Amino acid sequence: IVVAKNKNKPQTENGSAQFANNGHSRMLTKEGKDATNSANPAQKVVTLIEYGDIQCPACKSYNPVVVELLKAFPERLKLVFKNYPLTQVHPNAMAAAVAAEAAAKQGKFFEYVDNAYEKQEEWAGLDNPQAKFEDYAKALGMNVEQFKKDQKDPAIAKLISDQSNEGIQNGVNGTPSFFINGVKIENPANLEAFKQIISNELKTVSVNEGTSQN
């Protein structure tokens, strides 16, 4: 995990975190296809919120783990990704977040993020990664001119700022940071440990669901 100390103290009380509806959601079907907007309403869903930095090596290493986790719990686990660029230690983190949000405007957020993580070593050390980001956008079939225009949209800068500030208020001081159903967890050591945490949460959800129906 990459840690950056915040000057602001978190405002959370009794460990309760507050989340705005401003992240990017990802859920998969049993076939591994996107199911974000087609979840079975009869099933309770566990929400995994991740604050991530696309230039962060630890975030890169966790990304395939999270994807496998979504495959392991089809239509029961929803990831919500929020930007938390650690600009003090990663000089291209903000540019990467802006590029991902520009990709989101063309419906390619997670495709772009997966690709940027995979090719992190190509762009992380560059003085200006823009040409690489444009190459990635083109490879994903995006309108590159629109992508470049959207990168300058002040609404994107505000969104990233809002997500980062929310992370600070929720006690995030490094990346990746994960919250399960609103509760911050210690980063699991591996996929199996992560699966166990989600399984336990699903059991809790099911028990509560059964109780509320009686």
N, C-alpha and C positions, 0 to 999 in steps of 0.2 A: 504494500500500500504506500502511496506517496502522500506525505503529510505536509501540510502548510498551516502554520498557526494563524488563526484569525485574531485581529485586534479586538473585534467585537465579541462580547460574551454571548453565548446562545441564550435566547429568551424563553426556551422551553421550560415548563414547570412540570415536575413529576414525570419527566420523560415523554410528555405528550407533544407530538409534532403536528404542525399544521401544513397542509399542502394545497396549493392552488391548482386548478385544473389547466395546467399550461405545459404539460410534458407530452412526450410522444409514446403512444401505447403500441404494444406488440404482443400478439397472442397467436399460437399456432394450432392447426387442426392435427388430427392423428396422421394425416398425410404430409404434415410439415408445411402446409400452405397457410397463408395469412388468415387468421380468424378473428382479428381485432374487433370487427363490427358484426360478427355472427356468433357470439358466445351464446351457449344454451342458457336461457334465463332461468331454467329449472335447477341449474347447478350453481352452487356458491363458488366464487372465484377468489383466489388469493392474489393480492396485489403486491408486486415487488417493485419498489421505487429505487432507482439507481441514480445517484449523482456521479457523473463521470466527466473525465477530461480526455479528449480524443488523442492528445499527445502523451498521455500517461502510460508508461510501459505496463504498470500493474493492471490498468483498465483494459489494455490490449489483451493481456493474458487471461482476464476474467471473461472477456466477450464471448469466446467460443463455449465457455462453461455455461454462461447464461443462455446461449442459444440451445445447447443440449438440454438444459433445464426446462426450457419452454417446450421442447419436443417430448420430454418425459412426462409432462403434465398438460396434454393438449386440452385446450378450452377450459382449463381449471386454474392456470397461472397466467397472470397478465403482468408484463413488464411495463413500467412507465419510466422512460429515460429523461433525465434533466441535466442540462449543461452546468458544469462546475469547473471552468477552466482555471488551472492553477498558473496564472500568468507570471507569478514570481519565479517559478522554476521551469516553466515550459513556454518559451517565447512565441511559439506558433499555435499555442492552445486556443487563443481567442479566434484567430483566423480560421482554425479548423472547425470551431463551433459555429462561426458565421457561415462557413461553406456548407456545413451539414444542414443548417436551418434554411439556406438558400435551396438546397436539394429538396428539403421538405415541401417547399412551395410547388415542386413538380412531382410530389408523391414518392420521393426516393430517399427519405430520411435514413431508414435503417440499411438500405442497400449501400448508401453512401458511407455511413458510419462503419459498417462491416468492412468495406473496401479500404477506408482510410486507416482503420486499425491494422488490417492485413499488410498494408504497404507503409506502415508508420516510419520504418527506417529510411524510406525514400525521401520523405519530406520533413521529418522532425528537425533535422539539422540544417536545413536550408535558411539562408538569409531572407528569402521571399519564396514561400511555397505556392504562390498563386498559380503558376503555370502547371504544376502537378495537380492542383485541385481542379483546374479546368480540364486536364486530361482525364481525370477520374469521372467528371461530369459527362464528358463526351462518351467515354467507354460505357457509361450506364444509359446511353441513349437520350440524354437530356439536351435541352436547348441551351447551348453554352452562353449565348448572348443574354438570354433571360436570366440564367444563373448568375452571370456577372452583374447584371442590373440589380438582382435581388440581394446580392451581397452588400449593396450599399443602402438597403432599406433600413431606416432608423428603427423600425418596429422590431427587427431582428436583434439589434443591439440591446434594445429595451428588454426583450424577452430573456435573453441570456443573462442580463443584469438581474432581472426579477428572479430567475431560477437560482442564480448564485446567492443572492441575498436571502432567499428562502432557505437555502442549504445552511447558510451561516446561522440563521435563526433556529434551525432544527439541530444545531450542534455538529454539523459536518465540518471536519477540519482536515480531510484528506480524501483521496479518490483511489478506487471506487468506494462509495459508501452506500450501503443497502438498508432499506427499511421494508419490513414485511408487515403488511396490514397496519402501517403507521408506526411500527416499533423498530428502532435501530438495532441491527444485529452485528455481532463480530463477523468479519469476513470468514466464511468457511474455508477450510484448508484445501478442499477439492470438490469435485462434482458430487461424489457420493455423500459427503457431509452436507452439501447444499440440498441434495434431494431429501435427506432425512429431515431437515428443518422444514421444508415445504410439506412433506408428508404429515409431519406432526401438526402443522398449522391447518392442513385440510381436515384432519381428524377433529381438531378443535372446532373448526367452522361447522362441520357436520353435526357435532354434538349440540352446539348452540342452536343450529337450525332446527334440530329435532325437538329441543327444549321449547323453542319459541312456538312450535306448532301445536304443542300440547295445551 
